[in-house]
Amino acid sequence: MVAGGREKLQVISDFDHTLSRSTYDGVRCPMTHDLVKDSRFISESDQKKMCKIWQYYYPKEISTTLPLQEKIPLMVEFWNKIHDIFIASDLTRQAVRTIVQESDTRFRDACDVFVNVLRKNDIPLLVFSAGVGDVIHEMFEKHGLTIPNCHVVSNFLTFNDAGKVVGFRDPLIHICNKNRSVLPDHTYSLKQQERTNVILLGDSLNDLQMADGVPNMDRILTIGFLSRHVERLQDFTEAFDIVLVQDETMHVANAILGKIVGSDG
């Protein structure tokens, strides 16, 4: 991978609790859906509805024993129910911006270094997220991390002419389909077909599928962030090449990236 250099490299990453922090000062950091769900733009009654939905479906989402053929329809139900409440609310484009601006969102320490090395060396970053794409874009912008070589595949809101949320773009992205099968077209893959080396970052075993369908893949290095549920360490060490336990930084990823791009990177 080092021999291939920057020209052969692409990075594929999850967003929530991978590029963004999982915890800060011992407190769990919100994911992108949490930011919207718990905001002042969602009524208390709708928040209670979503809390009940979450309590029922979330254990199934993180289950490592539930068969995939059973999990997929449950995940579709889960997120469609949450999204339907978002759509029925008074959520607007400006409200999404305000939610992020008023939030205490945090990226992993030294994530800015990581993103800027990718920008400087024109290394593509593909972000797969089952979260809210509009929130991801706003978070990148808020923290000054918007770069032209970043492509986000996520659940993006649709708005009417007045700026009110009226739906979500298809397809629905959930933890079971975060791979190239949900890319809107093949343009991205065609552009990266010479980039046969992959660094993959995730915080879930499901994130390993994000490299499925990468054309002509030669080498892949997988980095797993295990911030909670440390009892799953064995599962993670068997699945990922590198496992970082309760590490809220990008230092290891930056060191690896530095070896690949060289001293001038």
C-alpha positions as CSV (number, residue, x, y, z in Angstrom):
1,M,0.0,0.0,0.0
2,V,2.9,2.4,0.8
3,A,4.5,1.5,-2.5
4,G,1.3,2.4,-4.4
5,G,1.4,5.9,-2.9
6,R,-1.3,8.6,-3.0
7,E,-2.2,7.9,-6.6
8,K,-3.5,4.4,-5.8
9,L,-5.3,5.3,-2.6
10,Q,-8.9,6.0,-1.7
11,V,-10.5,6.2,1.7
12,I,-13.9,4.9,2.7
13,S,-15.4,5.8,6.0
14,D,-18.5,5.7,8.1
15,F,-19.4,9.1,9.7
16,D,-21.3,8.8,13.1
17,H,-18.8,7.8,15.8
18,T,-16.1,7.2,13.2
19,L,-15.2,10.6,11.8
20,S,-17.2,12.2,14.6
21,R,-16.5,11.5,18.2
22,S,-18.3,8.7,20.1
23,T,-17.8,10.2,23.6
24,Y,-16.5,13.4,25.1
25,D,-15.7,13.9,28.8
26,G,-17.3,10.5,29.4
27,V,-20.6,11.5,27.8
28,R,-21.9,9.8,24.6
29,C,-21.9,12.2,21.6
30,P,-25.0,12.5,19.5
31,M,-25.3,10.9,16.1
32,T,-26.8,12.9,13.2
33,H,-30.3,11.5,13.7
34,D,-30.0,12.3,17.4
35,L,-29.2,16.0,16.6
36,V,-32.5,16.3,14.7
37,K,-34.6,14.1,16.9
38,D,-33.7,15.8,20.1
39,S,-33.7,19.4,18.8
40,R,-36.1,22.2,19.7
41,F,-37.6,21.9,16.2
42,I,-39.2,18.5,17.1
43,S,-42.2,18.5,19.4
44,E,-42.0,16.8,22.8
45,S,-44.7,14.3,21.7
46,D,-42.8,13.4,18.6
47,Q,-39.6,13.0,20.6
48,K,-41.5,10.5,22.9
49,K,-42.8,8.6,19.8
50,M,-39.3,8.3,18.4
51,C,-37.8,7.3,21.7
52,K,-40.2,4.3,21.8
53,I,-39.4,3.4,18.2
54,W,-35.7,3.6,19.1
55,Q,-36.0,1.4,22.1
56,Y,-37.7,-1.3,20.1
57,Y,-35.5,-1.3,17.0
58,Y,-32.0,-0.1,18.1
59,P,-31.2,-3.4,20.0
60,K,-32.0,-5.2,16.7
61,E,-29.8,-2.8,14.7
62,I,-26.7,-3.5,16.8
63,S,-27.4,-7.3,17.3
64,T,-24.7,-9.6,16.1
65,T,-26.9,-12.7,16.2
66,L,-30.0,-11.5,14.3
67,P,-29.8,-13.0,10.7
68,L,-29.4,-10.5,8.0
69,Q,-32.5,-11.6,6.2
70,E,-34.5,-10.7,9.3
71,K,-32.6,-7.5,10.1
72,I,-33.0,-5.8,6.7
73,P,-36.8,-5.4,6.8
74,L,-36.6,-4.3,10.4
75,M,-34.1,-1.6,9.5
76,V,-36.3,-0.4,6.7
77,E,-39.2,-0.2,9.1
78,F,-37.1,1.5,11.8
79,W,-35.8,4.4,9.7
80,N,-38.9,4.9,7.7
81,K,-40.8,5.4,10.9
82,I,-38.3,7.9,12.2
83,H,-38.1,9.7,8.8
84,D,-41.9,9.9,8.6
85,I,-42.0,11.8,11.9
86,F,-39.3,14.2,10.6
87,I,-41.3,14.8,7.5
88,A,-44.5,15.4,9.4
89,S,-42.8,18.0,11.7
90,D,-42.1,21.6,10.9
91,L,-38.5,20.9,10.0
92,T,-37.0,23.2,7.4
93,R,-33.7,23.7,5.6
94,Q,-32.8,26.6,7.9
95,A,-33.7,24.6,11.0
96,V,-31.2,21.9,10.0
97,R,-28.5,24.5,9.7
98,T,-29.5,26.0,13.1
99,I,-29.5,22.5,14.7
100,V,-25.9,21.9,13.7
101,Q,-24.7,25.5,14.5
102,E,-26.2,25.3,18.0
103,S,-25.0,21.8,18.7
104,D,-21.8,20.8,20.4
105,T,-20.8,18.5,17.6
106,R,-17.2,17.2,17.6
107,F,-15.0,15.4,15.1
108,R,-12.3,13.1,16.4
109,D,-9.2,14.8,17.6
110,A,-6.9,15.4,14.6
111,C,-9.6,14.6,12.1
112,D,-8.9,18.0,10.6
113,V,-5.3,16.9,9.9
114,F,-6.6,13.7,8.3
115,V,-9.1,15.5,6.0
116,N,-6.6,18.2,5.0
117,V,-4.0,15.6,4.0
118,L,-6.6,14.0,1.8
119,R,-7.4,17.4,0.3
120,K,-3.8,18.3,-0.3
121,N,-3.0,15.0,-2.0
122,D,-6.3,14.8,-3.9
123,I,-7.1,11.4,-2.3
124,P,-10.9,10.7,-2.5
125,L,-12.9,10.3,0.6
126,L,-16.2,8.3,0.3
127,V,-18.4,8.6,3.3
128,F,-21.1,6.0,3.7
129,S,-23.6,6.9,6.5
130,A,-27.0,5.6,7.6
131,G,-27.4,9.0,9.2
132,V,-28.7,12.3,7.8
133,G,-26.7,13.6,4.9
134,D,-27.7,17.2,5.3
135,V,-26.4,17.2,8.9
136,I,-23.1,15.7,7.8
137,H,-22.6,18.4,5.2
138,E,-23.5,21.1,7.7
139,M,-21.0,19.5,10.2
140,F,-18.2,19.5,7.7
141,E,-18.9,23.1,6.8
142,K,-19.2,24.2,10.5
143,H,-15.8,22.8,11.3
144,G,-14.1,24.0,8.1
145,L,-13.6,20.4,6.7
146,T,-15.5,20.7,3.4
147,I,-13.2,19.4,0.7
148,P,-13.9,18.9,-3.0
149,N,-12.7,15.2,-3.0
150,C,-15.3,14.1,-0.4
151,H,-18.4,12.3,-1.6
152,V,-21.2,11.6,0.9
153,V,-23.7,8.7,0.4
154,S,-26.4,9.1,3.1
155,N,-30.1,9.9,3.7
156,F,-30.6,13.4,2.3
157,L,-33.7,15.4,2.9
158,T,-35.9,16.9,0.2
159,F,-37.5,20.3,0.5
160,N,-40.3,22.2,-1.1
161,D,-40.0,25.7,-2.6
162,A,-40.6,27.2,0.9
163,G,-37.7,25.2,2.3
164,K,-39.9,22.7,4.4
165,V,-38.9,19.1,4.6
166,V,-41.2,17.0,2.5
167,G,-39.3,13.7,2.2
168,F,-36.0,11.8,1.9
169,R,-34.2,10.9,-1.3
170,D,-34.2,7.2,-2.4
171,P,-32.7,4.8,-1.6
172,L,-32.9,4.5,2.1
173,I,-29.5,4.0,3.6
174,H,-29.3,1.7,6.6
175,I,-26.6,-0.3,8.2
176,C,-27.2,-3.3,6.0
177,N,-26.8,-1.7,2.6
178,K,-23.8,0.7,3.1
179,N,-21.9,-0.3,0.0
180,R,-21.6,0.6,-3.7
181,S,-25.0,-0.9,-4.5
182,V,-26.6,2.3,-3.3
183,L,-24.4,4.8,-5.2
184,P,-26.7,6.9,-7.4
185,D,-24.7,6.1,-10.5
186,H,-21.4,4.4,-11.4
187,T,-19.6,7.7,-12.1
188,Y,-17.8,7.7,-8.7
189,S,-16.6,4.1,-9.1
190,L,-15.4,4.7,-12.6
191,K,-13.4,7.8,-11.5
192,Q,-11.7,5.7,-8.8
193,Q,-11.0,2.5,-10.7
194,E,-7.3,3.2,-10.8
195,R,-7.3,3.6,-7.0
196,T,-6.9,0.0,-6.0
197,N,-5.8,0.5,-2.4
198,V,-8.3,1.2,0.3
199,I,-8.2,2.5,3.9
200,L,-11.6,1.7,5.5
201,L,-12.7,3.3,8.8
202,G,-15.7,2.2,10.8
203,D,-17.2,1.6,14.2
204,S,-19.4,-1.4,13.4
205,L,-18.8,-4.8,11.9
206,N,-21.4,-3.8,9.3
207,D,-19.1,-1.1,8.1
208,L,-16.7,-3.7,6.6
209,Q,-19.2,-4.0,3.7
210,M,-18.5,-0.4,2.6
211,A,-15.6,-1.7,0.4
212,D,-17.9,-4.2,-1.3
213,G,-17.9,-3.6,-5.1
214,V,-14.7,-1.5,-5.2
215,P,-13.4,-2.2,-8.7
216,N,-10.0,-3.9,-9.1
217,M,-9.2,-3.7,-5.3
218,D,-5.7,-4.8,-4.6
219,R,-5.1,-4.0,-0.9
220,I,-7.4,-2.9,1.9
221,L,-6.5,-1.8,5.5
222,T,-9.5,-1.8,7.9
223,I,-9.5,0.3,11.1
224,G,-12.2,-0.3,13.6
225,F,-13.1,2.2,16.4
226,L,-14.5,0.4,19.5
227,S,-15.6,3.1,21.9
228,R,-18.5,1.3,23.5
229,H,-19.5,-2.4,23.9
230,V,-15.9,-3.3,24.5
231,E,-17.1,-6.8,25.3
232,R,-17.1,-7.2,21.5
233,L,-13.3,-6.8,21.3
234,Q,-12.7,-10.3,20.1
235,D,-15.3,-9.9,17.3
236,F,-13.6,-6.7,16.2
237,T,-10.1,-8.0,16.3
238,E,-11.2,-11.0,14.2
239,A,-12.8,-8.7,11.6
240,F,-10.6,-5.5,11.4
241,D,-6.9,-5.3,10.8
242,I,-6.5,-2.6,13.5
243,V,-8.8,-2.0,16.4
244,L,-8.7,1.2,18.5
245,V,-10.3,0.8,21.8
246,Q,-11.8,4.0,23.4
247,D,-9.5,6.1,21.2
248,E,-11.2,9.3,20.2
249,T,-8.4,10.5,17.9
250,M,-7.3,10.0,14.3
251,H,-3.6,9.7,15.3
252,V,-3.2,6.1,14.1
253,A,-5.0,6.8,10.8
254,N,-2.9,9.9,10.3
255,A,0.4,8.0,10.9
256,I,-0.6,5.4,8.3
257,L,-1.6,8.1,5.8
258,G,1.6,9.9,6.4
259,K,3.6,6.8,5.5
260,I,1.7,6.5,2.3
261,V,1.8,10.1,1.1
262,G,5.4,10.7,2.2
263,S,7.1,13.5,4.1
264,D,5.8,16.2,1.7
265,G,2.2,15.1,2.2
